[in-house]
Amino acid sequence: MKMPFELVPAYGGSYSPEEYIRLIRSGERNIRSVRIQPPQLGKPGFGSLRVEYRTPVYRAPSSE
């Protein structure tokens, strides 16, 4: 018997600028707030956007 797929609630997430634009264009209306996380000195990239959801989004646990 296979075990059921376990999902955990996510109350927010960190998105790259490209991912955030895709999220907004998809018509997502579950966003409570967005904070800009500036890039860190000496590291490549343009920073990220920290999104807080109105209601939790259920996702598979990360394998970290």
PECOR-V356139 format. One record per residue. SS is DSSP state (H for helix, E for strand, L for the rest). Layout:
BEGIN
<<SS> <SS>>
END
This chain:
BEGIN
<<L> <L> <L> <L> <L> <L> <E> <E> <E> <E> <E> <E> <E> <E> <E> <L> <H> <H> <H> <H> <H> <H> <H> <H> <H> <L> <L> <L> <L> <L> <E> <E> <E> <E> <E> <E> <E> <L> <L> <L> <L> <L> <L> <L> <L> <L> <L> <E> <E> <E> <E> <E> <E> <E> <E> <E> <E> <E> <E> <E> <L> <L> <L> <L>>
END
